[in-house]
Amino acid sequence: MTDERLYSYITQIHNAFTPDTPIDSKDLFAGRKPQVGKLISTIAQKGAHAVLFGERGVGKTSLANSISDFLVFAGVFNSLRARVNCADGMSFEGIWRHIFKQFVFTQHDGETLTLDLAMPENPNSENIRETFQLINDPTLVIVDEFDRISDPHVKAMFADTIKTLSDNAIPTTLILVGVADSLDELIGKHPSIERPLKQVHMQIMSKPELLEIIDNGLAKCEGLTVEQKAKERIADYSQGLPHYTHLLAREAALNAVKNHRTHITMEDLNAAIKEATEHQGGTNLTLYHQAVTAPRGKYFKPVLLACALATKDEKGYFYANNVIEPLRLISGKDFQSYTFAQHLKDFSEDRGPILQRDGKRYRFIKPLLGPYVILKGLADGLIHESQLSRPSATSTVPEQLSLQYPSSAPTIDF
């Protein structure tokens, strides 16, 4: 492989797999057909608006970024678009000024003006409606990271704005995007907007959707192929989170081409896991080291790994009893929950915290931490790939971690 070809592959791989940057193109977007369909249906309905919510890292911003491409694909070309990322302390007026500055118009004398000039100071919902009525074309406005708005008054004013725009059939669609388990958690309880506000819940991705990410990315890398086992394991290890699919696929592909190969193998994936956990871990690596660094014999590493492998409910919670069997399989020793109860307490208090406690149940404070801990366990040899069973790629339901006991040898089931 010539240097020119190598550098070309490196560029293609970085363009195809973007773990740290949301997708902004329909061509690289994978899965989520029900959510895409619901958003397009909402935009097509006069007076309807949408809220896009779910765990961090499941691809909400990628869908919001790509929806314009899908609209063009659906034959919608004439809508004006704007987006804003919310930040702590932003006011209702500040958010709307950021939005309206993105609508630029040229007057007959050639002078350009932005729509925010038409909005009065300290606007209310009626002022927002009046400003939108100055535009002849349909508009689409994406308000991302809405969960960072902590002021309930700002949230209430957005609810009023949604109702006002809907009641007056203004040809504007607002899409609020944020981290939340429910609509009420994101925007509060406002019964008046239940009718116009359509809920689009982004759950973790299914294995077929994750495999589609890999296929779409490799299609952009001329001549690159992947061993089926390696592709399956990238999806398995991602546990429904597209960030890890992009990260592992990228690092495995880079390892292959840097070794002058165009076929990605399990050897490349193993190298990718080490790279992902040691050099690409970011805050996850910091939290991990803070949680497990202790004198010898304290079992912090295996207990935390067992937490990551424990059976969880749909919101990622597990109980101490769910940790017992994964810990036995990792350590080869029998434990009772009282023997590591202090570990769980430390993980949710002094050591990070890396776990969030809710009564007697726990979950990782960030969804991305669970898969990271498992990858770190693989990289450090605490568990082996052969201990992890392989879920079916035909399943359309994201699978939670659970334990199986095959007759030959115990395996931890993804």
Secondary structure, DSSP 8 states (H G I E B T S, - for coil): --HHHHHHHHHHHHHH--TTS----TTT--S-HHHHHHHHHHHHSTT-EEEEEESTTSSHHHHHHHHHHHHHHTT----EEEEEE--TT--HHHHHHHHHTT-EEE-TTS-EEEGGGGS-SS--HHHHHHHHTT--S-EEEEEE-GGG---HHHHHHHHHHHHHHHHTT-SEEEEEEEE-SSHHHHH---GGGTTTEEEEEE----HHHHHHHHHHHHHTSTT-EE-HHHHHHHHHHHTT-HHHHHHHHHHHHHHHHHTT-SEE-HHHHHHHHHHHHHTS-THHHHHHHHHH--STT--HHHHHHHHHHS---TTS-EETHHHHHHHHHHHSS---GGGSHHHHHHHTTTS---EEEETTEEEESSTTHHHHHHHHHHHHTSS-GGGEE---TT--S----EEE--SSS-EEE-
